[in-house]
Amino acid sequence: MSTKLQTPSSPSPEVLRRLLRAKDRMDAASHEAWPVARLASVSGVSEAHFSRSFRQAFGLPPHRYLLTRRIERAKLLLRETALPITEIAFQTGWASLGTFGRVFRDVTGESPGELREREQLAALVHDFGRMPGCLLSAAQRPDLTTAVSEKRRNGEAETMNSIDNTTTKEKRR
C-alpha cells in the first residue's frame, strides 16, 4: 500500500469567504487588537484552522498582514497630515511609541520622522495628487514575507560580520 504525500490545497470557497470576512474586519479596524481567537470567531472556524488557512490563502500569517496594514496607514498619515508621530502611533494601533518606531524602522528601513521628511521633500518634486490613493498605498505597501524579528536578526548578523571582517583586516596589518 503506497501512501501519497498530500500537498496543501487552497481553502474551499466557503472557508475563503470566511477568511475574507476576517480580513475585511482587520482592514476596516486595523488599529484594534486582532488576536487569532477574535479572528477565528469572526470567521467561524477554529484558531488553528484559521491561522493555517489564512497563511495558505494570503501568503502571510494574520499578524504580519495586520502589521502591513498598520504600517501602510501610518505611512499615509505621516505623508498627508501634520499629526505628531506619537498620535499616529496610537491611531494606527500601537500601544507604545517605542514599539511603533522600532517595527516601523525594521519594516521600512527608516524612522517615522525620516520617512515624513523624505515624503515632504518628494511632494515638492512630484505631484501625486492625480494618482488614486489605493494605487499609491498598494505601491508603497511594506513587504513582510519575512518576520520583523528575523529581519532584525539578519541585519545584526550582517553588522557583526562586517565588524569581524574589519577586525581581521586590522590584525593582518
C-alpha positions in Angstrom: 0.0 0.0 0.0 1.6 3.3 -1.1 1.0 6.5 0.7 0.8 9.7 -1.2 2.1 12.9 0.1 -0.6 15.4 0.2 0.2 18.9 -0.9 -1.6 21.7 0.8 -4.5 22.7 -1.3 -6.2 26.1 -1.3 -9.0 26.7 1.2 -12.5 25.8 0.0 -14.7 28.6 -1.3 -16.7 28.6 1.9 -13.6 28.9 4.1 -12.2 31.5 1.8 -15.4 33.6 2.2 -15.0 33.3 6.0 -11.3 34.3 5.8 -12.2 37.3 3.7 -14.7 38.3 6.3 -12.0 38.4 8.9 -9.6 40.1 6.6 -12.1 42.8 5.8 -12.7 43.4 9.5 -8.9 43.8 10.0 -8.8 46.2 7.1 -11.6 48.3 8.5 -10.2 48.4 12.0 -6.5 47.8 11.8 -6.0 50.0 14.8 -7.8 47.4 17.0 -6.3 44.3 18.6 -6.9 41.3 16.5 -5.7 38.2 18.3 -6.2 34.9 16.4 -9.0 33.9 18.8 -11.0 37.0 17.7 -10.3 36.5 14.0 -11.3 32.8 14.2 -14.6 33.7 15.9 -15.3 36.3 13.2 -14.7 33.7 10.5 -16.4 30.8 12.4 -13.5 28.4 12.4 -11.0 27.1 15.0 -7.9 29.1 15.8 -5.5 26.6 14.3 -7.6 26.2 11.2 -7.9 29.9 10.8 -4.1 30.6 11.1 -3.2 27.8 8.7 -5.9 28.7 6.2 -5.2 32.4 6.3 -1.5 31.9 5.6 -2.3 29.4 2.8 -4.8 31.8 1.2 -3.0 35.1 1.5 0.7 34.1 1.8 1.2 35.8 5.2 0.2 34.9 8.8 -2.6 37.1 10.1 -0.2 39.0 12.4 2.1 40.0 9.6 -0.9 41.0 7.4 -2.1 43.3 10.2 1.4 44.8 10.6 1.4 45.6 6.9 -1.9 47.4 7.2 -0.8 49.4 10.3 2.5 50.4 8.7 0.7 51.3 5.4 -1.8 53.5 7.4 1.0 55.1 9.4 2.9 56.0 6.2 -0.3 57.6 4.8 -0.8 59.7 7.9 2.9 60.7 8.0 2.7 61.8 4.4 -0.6 63.6 4.4 -1.1 65.0 7.9 0.8 67.1 10.4 -0.2 64.9 13.3 2.6 64.2 15.8 4.3 60.9 15.4 3.0 59.8 18.8 -0.6 60.4 17.8 -0.1 58.5 14.6 1.4 55.6 16.5 -1.7 55.4 18.8 -4.2 55.9 15.9 -2.7 53.0 14.0 -3.0 50.6 16.9 0.4 50.7 18.6 0.4 50.6 22.4 3.8 52.2 22.7 5.8 54.8 20.7 9.0 52.8 21.1 7.5 49.6 19.6 6.0 51.6 16.7 9.3 53.3 15.9 11.3 50.0 16.2 8.9 48.0 14.0 8.4 50.9 11.5 12.2 51.1 11.1 12.6 47.3 10.8 9.9 47.2 8.1 10.6 50.4 6.1 14.3 50.9 6.8 13.8 54.4 8.1 12.3 56.0 11.2 8.8 57.7 11.0 10.4 61.1 11.2 12.9 60.3 8.4 10.0 59.0 6.2 7.9 62.1 6.8 10.8 64.4 5.9 11.6 62.4 2.8 8.0 62.3 1.7 7.6 66.1 2.2 10.6 66.7 0.0 9.3 64.3 -2.6 5.9 66.0 -2.6 7.7 69.2 -3.6 9.2 67.4 -6.6 6.4 65.1 -7.7 2.7 65.6 -7.9 0.9 62.5 -6.6 -2.4 64.4 -6.3 -3.7 62.8 -9.5 -2.9 59.2 -8.5 -5.7 57.4 -6.7 -4.8 56.7 -3.0 -5.4 53.0 -3.3 -2.8 52.7 -6.0 -0.3 54.8 -4.1 -0.9 52.7 -1.0 -0.5 49.4 -2.8 2.7 50.6 -4.5 4.2 51.5 -1.1 2.9 48.5 0.8 5.6 47.0 3.0 6.9 43.6 2.2 6.6 41.3 5.2 7.2 37.9 3.8 9.9 37.7 6.4 9.2 38.2 10.1 10.3 41.5 11.5 12.4 39.9 14.2 14.1 37.7 11.6 14.9 40.8 9.5 16.4 42.4 12.7 18.5 39.3 13.4 19.7 39.2 9.8 20.7 42.9 10.0 22.5 42.3 13.3 24.4 39.3 11.8 25.4 41.4 8.8 26.7 44.1 11.1 28.6 41.6 13.2 30.2 40.0 10.0 31.3 43.4 8.8 32.8 44.2 12.2 34.6 40.8 12.2 36.0 41.3 8.7 37.3 44.8 9.7 38.9 43.4 12.8 40.5 40.5 10.8 42.0 43.0 8.3 43.4 45.2 11.1 45.0 42.2 12.7 46.8 41.3 9.4 48.5 44.7 9.3 
